[in-house]
């Protein structure tokens, strides 16, 4: 497997072990690589800009945060894409966004870090306040949570905002072809007959909205929102929670025999008759690991409806 890192215009390779990670639940993609004498007399230092590639295809653009040499001549490096700065730092003090789309707010949060954001506009937010001590990531996660938007990194270290319109680049995982092992997890405790969003609106404390779920028996669930909200906010939140919990009932973990790396937020076609799933599934997380002569890619796949995409049919779920 050819994994390299380019620093100052020079590509370094020859690493003997490492891993690359991408997940919807974490803002920044990350890597860790170990090699012997890889950077000897190169002048490379912790904090340098870098571009990580798999077989010559860039997958992470960011910073080499750590260098860990030992007395045996080995060195381990670790880093994140550019959005790592949003995890560590504030975007510059208290800010208020008035009547702006979700995408516009995320652009505003990312801009102080030199990061661009593109994608779906999402709903218009009446008012969004960023606190003085709030990091870029924590502010963005509040937006993502409240309005059902997914934010992932692209290979250039910028942000992609999606409201469920995921694309499949032609990737497929097929039982008997490029799947080494796979296990489905179908959990009915994740499904509810209804989701009720109750708003703490001081003018109308009983404001609420209910959305019907997928469970075939009565299993109610209440979710309480804080702050001034309206009926539309309740309905939006109830629908988002319903879709998230319904789709959370289905998870498939696949270890691929191929070394294709598809980052979180990518749709892949899963054909696994033994698991009762034949549908486009969303990569929720992916880990590429290699050590000496062995390598593998592990995907955690979920229905795209968990993050606003299309529903799927599953043989082992009612």
Buried (B, 14 or more C-beta within 10 A) or exposed (E): EEBBBBBEEEEBEEBBBBBBBBBBEBBBBBBBBBBEEBBEEEEBEEEBBBBBBBEEEBBBBBBBBEBEEEEEEBBBBBBBBBBBBBBEEBBEEEBEBEEBBBBBBBBBBBBBBEBBBEBBEBBEBEEBEBEEEBBBBBBBBBBBEBBBBBBBBBBBBBBBBBBBEBEBEEBBBBBEEBBEEBEBEBEBEBBBBBBBBBBEBEEEEEBBBBBEBBBEEEEEBEBEBEEEBBEEBBBBBBBBBBBBBBBBBBBBBBBBEBBBBBBBBBBBBBBBEEBBBBBBBBBBBBBBBBEEEEBBBBBBBBBBBBBBBBBBEBEEBE
